[in-house]
Amino acid sequence: MEDYLKAPSIRRLLLAGVSSLALAASGALAVPTVSSAAAYPVVHPTLADYAQVSAGTTPPTQAQCASAGRRCFSPQAVRAAYNLGPLYTDGFDGRGQTIAVFDSYGSDTMAHDLHVFDQAFGVTAMCGEEGVTCQPGMPTFSTLHVQGSPGTTAPPSTSQGTGQEDKSAWALEVALDVETAHAMAPGANILLVSTPTAETLGVQGFPALMDAEQYVVDHHLANVISQSFASAEGAFASAQSIEPLRHAFKSAALNGVTVLGSSGDNGTAGSTKTPVKSGGTTLPYPSVEWPASDPLVTGVGGTYLCTDPNATAGRVADSTDNPSKCQANPGAAEVGWTFAGGGFSRVFDKPGYQSALPAGSTPIGAKRGVPDVALQAAPGTGALVYVSLPPDGNSGLNCGATPCSTGWYDIGGTSLSCPEWAGLVSIADQINGGGLGPINPALYKLGADPATYAADFNDVTIGNNTADPTVPGYSATTGWDPITGLGTPNAAKLLPDLVSAARTS
């Protein structure tokens, strides 16, 4: 029996199955691969929530964000909250490194949207974005389409499809991944890798994405892989059916490539595989999501970022502005996000690197604990992203009672924290002079030293990820916990220490 993952209306899903990989980037080179015929679950973007805050190319004001019940973060405010300024001053911005972000469909307006975003916030222009003349030394934006590049057009009104073909949810995801990774590491190259998977009830999804990752690793196209998609472990036909999908991660580890994955946006509530129009069936136990649960992947959880969205010089707690979770925790700069995925794997044993944890941590038993680290993810404290949605590309994507349109969106989810962490890793790679490969052993090595842990991480000790009252969640604690992992980064301290720890691990 195949198990499906439930899909809220804003998360249009892709099915998994058997696929072959064909590269369609400036040519028609075909690279066939064979995947296992095991039953795979739906794969979906971990984009939790979005709100269109304004139209036009001018970013919205904080007043506009407040009217939507949110505080919105510019790149400069995020950088200040996580102390990236000293790294930039020293010339460390990811230059010379490449981040590969993987998304279904891609976006045919991404080069334009990236240019609007960069112009609006004064972020370094990229060779490859619309209207930019390439100069030596510029970071590049490029797209690698796998199995072709279908247009983001709506299905015909007479379509008898399942309602899961909506590509605009993925267009939001693509813009989020590309723009926020670039904002965090403005000197790094961004490679957008897309697959044309759609809801066809059985033949596409995870295998195509994993084959695409394998191609990127084999051809040394990136140092860092960002995966803003996930599925509950319990949605797979069996624990054994995950193993054939892990080939890209194993190759990445051997080739110095760091792989990151979003922990999910359903708290501990996982779902079985169910067609989207039929709703989903909640698993009767706390769940974690794969790929984030994989020991070869750095799982990225999420927080409410309760800092001043107008502060660009440093980290300043703000308990006055929306959302209510920040207002309810005076003085807290971050709170564990209610819907952040996290918990304990039922598939993977506890890896050796999780044997030593900071004092006061939530204990990790015999199975892998998820996530490893965290960053901003709550929609109420999300990032501003610019997206073009041409009328034919909207495909039923609604903002309240009306169709969405081109403009600025405030978006949250561990889809946000993952590409931002990918940007951080690319900066560490620059410091290192090349890819670090799996970073989890080094992260936990730093966490096990009390002085280093206190300097390198923001320990998030408030919050609970019980998203569904029928499924128990976990509380944030001192040290490692199943919402925020080791915590969020003090980047200027953590990244150089991460490099040193990785070299001696």
JOMOKA-V850157 format. One record per residue. PHI is phi in degrees with one decimal (* if undefined). PSI is psi in whole degrees, -180 to 180 (999 if undefined). OMEGA is omega in degrees with one decimal (999 if undefined). Layout:
# JOMOKA-V850157
phi:PHI psi:PSI omega:OMEGA
phi:PHI psi:PSI omega:OMEGA
This chain:
# JOMOKA-V850157
phi:* psi:138 omega:174.7
phi:-91.4 psi:142 omega:178.8
phi:-110.3 psi:133 omega:-179.0
phi:-103.9 psi:153 omega:176.2
phi:-95.8 psi:132 omega:-179.5
phi:-63.2 psi:155 omega:-173.4
phi:-136.8 psi:104 omega:170.4
phi:-56.6 psi:158 omega:-171.7
phi:-60.4 psi:-27 omega:-179.6
phi:-83.8 psi:-5 omega:179.9
phi:-113.4 psi:88 omega:178.4
phi:-75.4 psi:137 omega:-165.9
phi:-109.3 psi:164 omega:176.4
phi:-123.1 psi:140 omega:176.5
phi:-88.5 psi:159 omega:176.7
phi:-111.7 psi:161 omega:177.9
phi:176.5 psi:-138 omega:-177.9
phi:-100.8 psi:137 omega:-178.1
phi:-149.7 psi:163 omega:168.1
phi:-119.1 psi:153 omega:-174.8
phi:-99.8 psi:128 omega:174.4
phi:-128.9 psi:127 omega:-178.4
phi:-89.2 psi:131 omega:177.6
phi:-133.7 psi:73 omega:179.1
phi:-131.3 psi:105 omega:-178.3
phi:57.0 psi:36 omega:-179.4
phi:163.3 psi:-173 omega:-175.7
phi:-127.2 psi:36 omega:179.4
phi:-67.2 psi:126 omega:179.3
phi:-107.8 psi:131 omega:179.5
phi:-124.4 psi:88 omega:-175.4
phi:-71.9 psi:138 omega:172.4
phi:-136.3 psi:161 omega:-178.0
phi:-118.6 psi:132 omega:178.9
phi:-110.8 psi:159 omega:179.2
phi:-63.2 psi:150 omega:179.5
phi:-89.4 psi:19 omega:178.4
phi:-65.9 psi:162 omega:179.2
phi:-79.1 psi:126 omega:-178.2
phi:-117.0 psi:156 omega:-178.7
phi:-88.8 psi:171 omega:172.0
phi:-61.3 psi:143 omega:173.2
phi:-113.9 psi:135 omega:-176.2
phi:-139.3 psi:155 omega:177.4
phi:-68.5 psi:140 omega:177.9
phi:-88.8 psi:55 omega:177.5
phi:-98.0 psi:105 omega:-168.2
phi:-75.9 psi:-41 omega:-170.1
phi:-164.2 psi:148 omega:177.4
phi:-143.2 psi:155 omega:174.0
phi:-145.7 psi:128 omega:174.2
phi:-76.9 psi:120 omega:-174.7
phi:-97.2 psi:-31 omega:178.6
phi:-159.7 psi:161 omega:174.0
phi:-102.4 psi:179 omega:-180.0
phi:80.6 psi:-177 omega:-176.1
phi:-99.8 psi:-7 omega:178.3
phi:-85.4 psi:126 omega:-179.7
phi:-58.3 psi:149 omega:179.9
phi:-69.1 psi:159 omega:175.5
phi:-83.1 psi:166 omega:175.7
phi:-62.9 psi:-29 omega:177.7
phi:-65.2 psi:-40 omega:177.0
phi:-65.2 psi:-40 omega:178.0
phi:-65.2 psi:-42 omega:-179.6
phi:-62.2 psi:-35 omega:179.5
phi:-66.3 psi:-21 omega:176.0
phi:-96.0 psi:9 omega:178.5
phi:78.3 psi:22 omega:-174.1
phi:-131.5 psi:164 omega:161.6
phi:-114.5 psi:137 omega:-173.6
phi:-112.2 psi:137 omega:-176.0
phi:-107.7 psi:128 omega:170.0
phi:-80.5 psi:165 omega:175.4
phi:-56.0 psi:-39 omega:-178.0
phi:-65.3 psi:-37 omega:179.4
phi:-70.4 psi:-37 omega:177.3
phi:-66.3 psi:-45 omega:179.1
phi:-59.3 psi:-40 omega:179.3
phi:-66.2 psi:-40 omega:-177.5
phi:-64.2 psi:-29 omega:-176.8
phi:-113.6 psi:14 omega:169.6
phi:58.1 psi:57 omega:175.5
phi:-93.2 psi:-14 omega:-174.9
phi:-51.1 psi:-49 omega:-179.5
phi:-60.8 psi:-32 omega:178.4
phi:-67.4 psi:-46 omega:178.4
phi:-61.3 psi:-42 omega:179.6
phi:-58.0 psi:-36 omega:-179.7
phi:-85.3 psi:5 omega:177.3
phi:88.9 psi:11 omega:-179.2
phi:-100.7 psi:103 omega:-179.3
phi:-137.1 psi:16 omega:179.3
phi:92.6 psi:1 omega:-175.9
phi:-58.9 psi:140 omega:-178.9
phi:86.1 psi:-6 omega:-178.9
phi:-109.3 psi:163 omega:-179.3
phi:-131.3 psi:130 omega:175.7
phi:-103.1 psi:125 omega:174.4
phi:-101.4 psi:120 omega:175.6
phi:-107.0 psi:134 omega:-174.5
phi:-110.6 psi:124 omega:-179.9
phi:-146.3 psi:148 omega:174.6
phi:-74.6 psi:147 omega:176.3
phi:71.9 psi:-41 omega:-171.6
phi:76.7 psi:-162 omega:179.2
phi:-148.4 psi:124 omega:-178.5
phi:-77.8 psi:0 omega:176.3
phi:-114.5 psi:11 omega:-171.6
phi:-63.7 psi:-40 omega:-179.0
phi:-63.3 psi:-37 omega:176.9
phi:-70.5 psi:-47 omega:-176.8
phi:-63.4 psi:-38 omega:178.7
phi:-63.0 psi:-39 omega:179.8
phi:-65.6 psi:-43 omega:177.6
phi:-61.0 psi:-45 omega:180.0
phi:-60.1 psi:-49 omega:-177.6
phi:-64.4 psi:-41 omega:178.4
phi:-65.2 psi:-41 omega:-176.6
phi:-65.2 psi:-38 omega:-174.0
phi:-107.7 psi:1 omega:180.0
phi:69.5 psi:31 omega:177.8
phi:-85.0 psi:147 omega:-178.8
phi:-48.8 psi:128 omega:178.1
phi:-69.1 psi:152 omega:-179.2
phi:-116.8 psi:140 omega:169.7
phi:-65.2 psi:122 omega:-176.5
phi:115.2 psi:-18 omega:173.9
phi:-83.1 psi:156 omega:-174.4
phi:-60.8 psi:136 omega:173.2
phi:78.1 psi:11 omega:-177.5
phi:-109.0 psi:130 omega:174.3
phi:-85.9 psi:121 omega:-176.0
phi:-68.4 psi:137 omega:177.7
phi:-126.3 psi:154 omega:177.8
phi:-56.9 psi:137 omega:177.8
phi:87.3 psi:-7 omega:179.5
phi:-72.3 psi:145 omega:170.5
phi:-67.4 psi:153 omega:-176.9
phi:-115.0 psi:146 omega:169.0
phi:-114.6 psi:128 omega:179.1
phi:-145.2 psi:162 omega:-177.7
phi:-124.8 psi:135 omega:175.2
phi:-116.6 psi:109 omega:179.1
phi:-90.3 psi:129 omega:178.1
phi:-106.1 psi:130 omega:-178.9
phi:65.6 psi:29 omega:176.3
phi:99.6 psi:175 omega:-174.4
phi:-135.3 psi:79 omega:-180.0
phi:-69.8 psi:147 omega:177.1
phi:-68.9 psi:154 omega:-179.7
phi:-87.4 psi:68 omega:179.9
phi:-104.6 psi:153 omega:-178.6
phi:-74.3 psi:150 omega:174.4
phi:-68.6 psi:154 omega:179.4
phi:-61.1 psi:153 omega:-177.9
phi:-62.0 psi:-22 omega:179.3
phi:-89.6 psi:6 omega:-176.9
phi:-59.2 psi:139 omega:176.0
phi:-103.0 psi:24 omega:-178.3
phi:-69.2 psi:179 omega:-175.0
phi:-86.0 psi:-3 omega:-177.5
phi:86.5 psi:12 omega:-176.5
phi:-109.8 psi:14 omega:-175.9
phi:-87.4 psi:-3 omega:-172.8
phi:-57.8 psi:114 omega:-179.0
phi:-90.2 psi:-12 omega:-175.9
phi:-70.9 psi:-30 omega:175.0
phi:-62.2 psi:-37 omega:176.5
phi:-73.9 psi:-30 omega:175.6
phi:-62.6 psi:-40 omega:174.5
phi:-62.5 psi:-42 omega:179.6
phi:-62.9 psi:-45 omega:-179.6
phi:-60.1 psi:-48 omega:-179.7
phi:-61.5 psi:-41 omega:178.6
phi:-60.8 psi:-49 omega:-177.0
phi:-63.5 psi:-50 omega:-174.8
phi:-68.2 psi:-48 omega:-174.1
phi:-69.6 psi:-40 omega:-177.9
phi:-77.6 psi:-34 omega:175.0
phi:-63.7 psi:-42 omega:178.7
phi:-65.9 psi:-39 omega:-179.8
phi:-64.3 psi:-35 omega:-178.8
phi:-77.5 psi:-37 omega:-179.8
phi:-127.6 psi:77 omega:-171.2
phi:-65.0 psi:-15 omega:179.2
phi:-94.2 psi:-9 omega:-176.2
phi:-81.7 psi:150 omega:171.6
phi:-76.4 psi:148 omega:176.6
phi:-120.3 psi:124 omega:174.8
phi:-112.4 psi:112 omega:176.4
phi:-88.4 psi:118 omega:-178.7
phi:-111.2 psi:124 omega:-175.6
phi:-126.1 psi:151 omega:172.6
phi:-121.3 psi:148 omega:-175.9
phi:-90.5 psi:38 omega:-176.5
phi:-71.5 psi:143 omega:178.3
phi:-142.8 psi:174 omega:179.7
phi:-76.7 psi:101 omega:177.2
phi:-125.8 psi:20 omega:174.0
phi:56.7 psi:50 omega:164.3
phi:141.7 psi:-11 omega:-170.6
phi:-123.3 psi:6 omega:-177.6
phi:-140.1 psi:170 omega:175.9
phi:131.8 psi:-122 omega:-175.6
phi:-55.7 psi:-48 omega:-178.5
phi:-57.0 psi:-39 omega:179.3
phi:-65.0 psi:-42 omega:178.7
phi:-65.5 psi:-42 omega:-179.9
phi:-68.4 psi:-36 omega:175.8
phi:-65.7 psi:-37 omega:177.8
phi:-65.2 psi:-41 omega:177.0
phi:-64.0 psi:-39 omega:178.5
phi:-60.5 psi:-41 omega:179.4
phi:-63.0 psi:-44 omega:179.8
phi:-62.1 psi:-42 omega:179.0
phi:-67.3 psi:-48 omega:-176.6
phi:-61.0 psi:-31 omega:-176.7
phi:-103.2 psi:12 omega:173.0
phi:52.5 psi:50 omega:-176.3
phi:-93.2 psi:-10 omega:-177.1
phi:-156.8 psi:156 omega:173.1
phi:-94.1 psi:-27 omega:-172.6
phi:-133.3 psi:138 omega:175.9
phi:-116.7 psi:128 omega:177.3
phi:-111.8 psi:125 omega:-178.2
phi:-119.7 psi:103 omega:177.8
phi:-98.9 psi:52 omega:176.0
phi:-147.1 psi:158 omega:-175.7
phi:-167.3 psi:164 omega:172.6
phi:-149.2 psi:144 omega:178.6
phi:-58.5 psi:139 omega:177.8
phi:-54.6 psi:-38 omega:-177.2
phi:-71.6 psi:-6 omega:176.8
phi:-83.1 psi:-13 omega:176.8
phi:-78.2 psi:154 omega:-178.9
phi:-60.2 psi:-33 omega:178.0
phi:-162.3 psi:165 omega:176.1
phi:-61.5 psi:-34 omega:-178.2
phi:-67.7 psi:-24 omega:-177.0
phi:-73.4 psi:-12 omega:176.0
phi:-77.6 psi:-34 omega:-172.5
phi:-54.2 psi:-43 omega:-179.4
phi:-64.3 psi:-15 omega:-179.1
phi:-88.8 psi:-7 omega:-170.8
phi:-88.0 psi:2 omega:-173.3
phi:-58.6 psi:-38 omega:-178.5
phi:-66.8 psi:-37 omega:179.8
phi:-67.6 psi:-39 omega:178.2
phi:-64.5 psi:-41 omega:178.1
phi:-67.6 psi:-38 omega:179.0
phi:-60.4 psi:-42 omega:-179.4
phi:-62.1 psi:-34 omega:-179.5
phi:-80.6 psi:-14 omega:-174.8
phi:-115.8 psi:17 omega:175.7
phi:70.4 psi:27 omega:-179.6
phi:-105.3 psi:129 omega:177.6
phi:-89.2 psi:131 omega:-179.7
phi:-114.4 psi:127 omega:178.6
phi:-120.0 psi:151 omega:179.8
phi:-143.8 psi:142 omega:177.7
phi:-68.4 psi:139 omega:-177.7
phi:-78.0 psi:-13 omega:178.8
phi:109.0 psi:166 omega:-172.5
phi:-126.0 psi:27 omega:179.0
phi:-120.7 psi:19 omega:-175.1
phi:62.0 psi:-132 omega:178.8
phi:-94.3 psi:4 omega:-175.7
phi:-89.7 psi:102 omega:174.5
phi:-91.3 psi:167 omega:-177.0
phi:-135.6 psi:150 omega:172.3
phi:-80.5 psi:172 omega:-173.5
phi:-81.6 psi:117 omega:-177.5
phi:-143.0 psi:135 omega:177.0
phi:-53.4 psi:141 omega:-169.4
phi:-58.8 psi:-37 omega:-177.8
phi:-71.0 psi:-16 omega:-179.2
phi:-95.4 psi:-3 omega:-175.6
phi:80.1 psi:-174 omega:-176.7
phi:-123.6 psi:165 omega:176.5
phi:-113.4 psi:119 omega:-177.3
phi:-74.7 psi:133 omega:175.9
phi:-66.3 psi:142 omega:-172.7
phi:-85.0 psi:29 omega:-179.7
phi:-156.6 psi:158 omega:177.4
phi:-61.9 psi:134 omega:-173.8
phi:-124.0 psi:157 omega:168.3
phi:-120.9 psi:168 omega:-175.0
phi:-115.1 psi:145 omega:174.8
phi:-102.9 psi:139 omega:19.9
phi:-84.3 psi:-12 omega:-174.7
phi:-57.5 psi:-28 omega:-178.1
phi:-78.9 psi:-9 omega:-178.1
phi:-70.0 psi:132 omega:179.7
phi:-61.0 psi:-21 omega:178.9
phi:-87.9 psi:0 omega:-178.7
phi:-116.1 psi:142 omega:172.8
phi:-86.9 psi:109 omega:-179.8
phi:-76.7 psi:132 omega:-176.3
phi:-114.9 psi:116 omega:178.1
phi:-92.7 psi:-162 omega:-172.6
phi:-147.1 psi:159 omega:-180.0
phi:-136.2 psi:164 omega:159.3
phi:-80.8 psi:124 omega:178.3
phi:-92.0 psi:95 omega:-174.3
phi:-92.5 psi:53 omega:177.1
phi:-113.2 psi:166 omega:-178.0
phi:-67.8 psi:117 omega:-178.3
phi:-70.7 psi:-9 omega:177.5
phi:-98.6 psi:-7 omega:-178.8
phi:-83.4 psi:121 omega:-179.5
phi:-118.6 psi:3 omega:-178.4
phi:-107.7 psi:-10 omega:-178.1
phi:178.2 psi:176 omega:-176.5
phi:-83.8 psi:115 omega:-177.5
phi:-127.5 psi:115 omega:179.2
phi:-63.8 psi:142 omega:-179.6
phi:-136.0 psi:106 omega:-178.1
phi:-104.1 psi:15 omega:-177.4
phi:-102.1 psi:-44 omega:-175.7
phi:-75.3 psi:165 omega:173.0
phi:-59.0 psi:155 omega:6.1
phi:-90.5 psi:179 omega:-175.4
phi:-64.7 psi:-29 omega:-179.4
phi:-63.8 psi:-34 omega:176.1
phi:-72.6 psi:-40 omega:-179.8
phi:-65.3 psi:-29 omega:-177.2
phi:-82.8 psi:-5 omega:-178.6
phi:-129.3 psi:73 omega:-175.6
phi:-54.8 psi:133 omega:175.7
phi:85.5 psi:-10 omega:-178.8
phi:-83.8 psi:124 omega:178.1
phi:-78.2 psi:-24 omega:175.7
phi:-147.8 psi:148 omega:177.9
phi:-132.0 psi:140 omega:177.2
phi:-58.7 psi:131 omega:-176.0
phi:-74.7 psi:133 omega:-176.6
phi:-55.7 psi:-36 omega:-173.8
phi:-100.9 psi:8 omega:178.6
phi:-68.7 psi:130 omega:177.1
phi:-66.5 psi:153 omega:179.2
phi:166.0 psi:157 omega:-179.3
phi:149.4 psi:-139 omega:-174.3
phi:-132.5 psi:132 omega:-177.7
phi:-63.4 psi:149 omega:169.6
phi:-104.8 psi:0 omega:-176.2
phi:-110.5 psi:-45 omega:-171.7
phi:-105.3 psi:134 omega:175.9
phi:-69.4 psi:160 omega:178.4
phi:-62.0 psi:124 omega:177.1
phi:-73.7 psi:156 omega:-178.1
phi:-56.8 psi:-33 omega:-176.9
phi:-68.1 psi:-15 omega:177.6
phi:-94.9 psi:12 omega:-180.0
phi:-76.2 psi:-26 omega:178.9
phi:-116.3 psi:120 omega:-176.8
phi:-123.8 psi:161 omega:175.1
phi:-60.3 psi:153 omega:178.4
phi:-58.3 psi:139 omega:178.3
phi:86.4 psi:1 omega:-177.3
phi:-66.2 psi:154 omega:167.7
phi:-62.3 psi:128 omega:-177.3
phi:-63.0 psi:143 omega:172.5
phi:-108.1 psi:121 omega:-177.3
phi:-81.4 psi:-129 omega:-173.9
phi:-84.6 psi:-12 omega:-174.8
phi:-114.7 psi:159 omega:-178.9
phi:-57.2 psi:132 omega:174.7
phi:-92.4 psi:142 omega:-177.6
phi:-131.4 psi:138 omega:1.9
phi:-93.1 psi:-170 omega:177.1
phi:-99.5 psi:-37 omega:-178.8
phi:-144.6 psi:-180 omega:-180.0
phi:-150.6 psi:173 omega:174.6
phi:-164.1 psi:179 omega:-179.1
phi:-53.9 psi:137 omega:179.1
phi:-149.8 psi:-26 omega:-175.9
phi:-61.2 psi:134 omega:179.3
phi:-57.2 psi:-33 omega:-179.7
phi:-67.9 psi:-16 omega:176.2
phi:-131.1 psi:50 omega:-173.3
phi:-89.1 psi:-172 omega:-177.7
phi:-105.8 psi:149 omega:175.9
phi:-82.1 psi:132 omega:-177.7
phi:-135.7 psi:138 omega:177.9
phi:-99.2 psi:132 omega:-177.7
phi:-137.6 psi:135 omega:170.6
phi:-97.8 psi:126 omega:177.9
phi:-124.4 psi:90 omega:178.2
phi:-60.7 psi:150 omega:-174.2
phi:-49.7 psi:-43 omega:-177.7
phi:-74.4 psi:-15 omega:-179.6
phi:-92.1 psi:-7 omega:-176.8
phi:-66.8 psi:-40 omega:173.0
phi:50.3 psi:43 omega:175.0
phi:86.3 psi:6 omega:179.3
phi:-73.8 psi:120 omega:-175.6
phi:-114.7 psi:147 omega:172.7
phi:-112.9 psi:92 omega:-172.3
phi:74.0 psi:-128 omega:-177.0
phi:-93.6 psi:-1 omega:-176.5
phi:-122.8 psi:155 omega:177.6
phi:-63.2 psi:145 omega:176.0
phi:-69.3 psi:162 omega:179.4
phi:-142.4 psi:177 omega:178.8
phi:-63.5 psi:139 omega:176.8
phi:156.0 psi:-157 omega:-175.7
phi:-98.3 psi:132 omega:179.9
phi:-118.8 psi:143 omega:169.1
phi:-101.1 psi:120 omega:-171.0
phi:-126.3 psi:140 omega:176.9
phi:-127.8 psi:-180 omega:-178.8
phi:122.8 psi:163 omega:174.9
phi:-70.6 psi:-5 omega:166.8
phi:-65.0 psi:-22 omega:176.5
phi:-85.4 psi:-47 omega:-176.4
phi:-66.3 psi:-32 omega:-176.9
phi:-68.1 psi:-53 omega:179.2
phi:-66.5 psi:-29 omega:175.9
phi:-65.9 psi:-41 omega:175.9
phi:-65.7 psi:-34 omega:176.4
phi:-60.9 psi:-39 omega:175.4
phi:-61.4 psi:-41 omega:178.4
phi:-62.4 psi:-43 omega:-178.7
phi:-65.0 psi:-36 omega:178.7
phi:-64.7 psi:-33 omega:175.7
phi:-67.2 psi:-42 omega:176.4
phi:-61.9 psi:-39 omega:177.4
phi:-61.8 psi:-40 omega:177.3
phi:-62.6 psi:-44 omega:177.6
phi:-59.4 psi:-39 omega:-177.1
phi:-75.6 psi:-24 omega:-174.9
phi:86.5 psi:18 omega:179.7
phi:159.4 psi:175 omega:-175.1
phi:-61.8 psi:140 omega:-179.6
phi:-88.2 psi:-17 omega:-174.8
phi:70.9 psi:-154 omega:-179.9
phi:-59.3 psi:126 omega:-175.9
phi:-103.0 psi:-6 omega:-176.3
phi:-58.8 psi:-45 omega:178.2
phi:-57.1 psi:-40 omega:179.7
phi:-70.0 psi:-40 omega:179.1
phi:-59.7 psi:-46 omega:-177.6
phi:-73.8 psi:-27 omega:174.0
phi:-63.1 psi:-42 omega:177.0
phi:-66.2 psi:-39 omega:-179.1
phi:-65.8 psi:-28 omega:-177.7
phi:-77.5 psi:-13 omega:177.6
phi:-97.1 psi:114 omega:-172.8
phi:-55.4 psi:-45 omega:-177.4
phi:-68.2 psi:-44 omega:-179.9
phi:-66.3 psi:-42 omega:179.6
phi:-60.1 psi:-44 omega:-179.1
phi:-63.6 psi:-33 omega:-178.2
phi:-82.7 psi:-34 omega:-169.8
phi:-92.7 psi:-24 omega:-174.3
phi:-122.1 psi:148 omega:166.4
phi:-92.1 psi:108 omega:-176.3
phi:-79.6 psi:115 omega:-178.8
phi:-93.3 psi:117 omega:-171.6
phi:-117.4 psi:7 omega:-178.7
phi:-123.1 psi:142 omega:176.0
phi:127.1 psi:165 omega:179.3
phi:-152.2 psi:140 omega:-177.6
phi:-108.2 psi:41 omega:170.4
phi:-82.6 psi:92 omega:-178.3
phi:-84.7 psi:-31 omega:178.6
phi:-118.5 psi:120 omega:-175.9
phi:-61.7 psi:-15 omega:179.1
phi:-86.7 psi:-8 omega:-178.7
phi:-124.5 psi:117 omega:-177.7
phi:-61.0 psi:140 omega:175.9
phi:-108.7 psi:-165 omega:-177.3
phi:-127.9 psi:154 omega:178.0
phi:-98.5 psi:147 omega:171.9
phi:-68.5 psi:144 omega:-178.5
phi:-136.9 psi:172 omega:169.1
phi:-58.4 psi:142 omega:-179.7
phi:73.3 psi:-147 omega:-179.2
phi:-71.7 psi:141 omega:173.3
phi:-148.5 psi:163 omega:-174.2
phi:-81.6 psi:26 omega:172.9
phi:-123.0 psi:-47 omega:-174.8
phi:-117.6 psi:5 omega:-178.7
phi:59.6 psi:-133 omega:178.8
phi:-74.4 psi:-15 omega:179.7
phi:122.9 psi:-163 omega:179.8
phi:-106.9 psi:161 omega:-170.0
phi:-87.2 psi:140 omega:157.7
phi:-93.2 psi:89 omega:-163.2
phi:-57.4 psi:-42 omega:-177.1
phi:-63.1 psi:-27 omega:177.5
phi:-91.2 psi:-45 omega:-171.9
phi:-67.4 psi:-47 omega:-170.2
phi:-63.5 psi:-45 omega:174.9
phi:-62.4 psi:-38 omega:178.4
phi:-67.5 psi:-35 omega:177.7
phi:-61.5 psi:-44 omega:178.8
phi:-60.6 psi:-47 omega:-179.5
phi:-62.4 psi:-43 omega:-179.2
phi:-66.4 psi:-38 omega:179.6
phi:-65.8 psi:-35 omega:-179.2
phi:-70.5 psi:-24 omega:-177.5
phi:-105.6 psi:-2 omega:-178.7
phi:-75.4 psi:999 omega:999
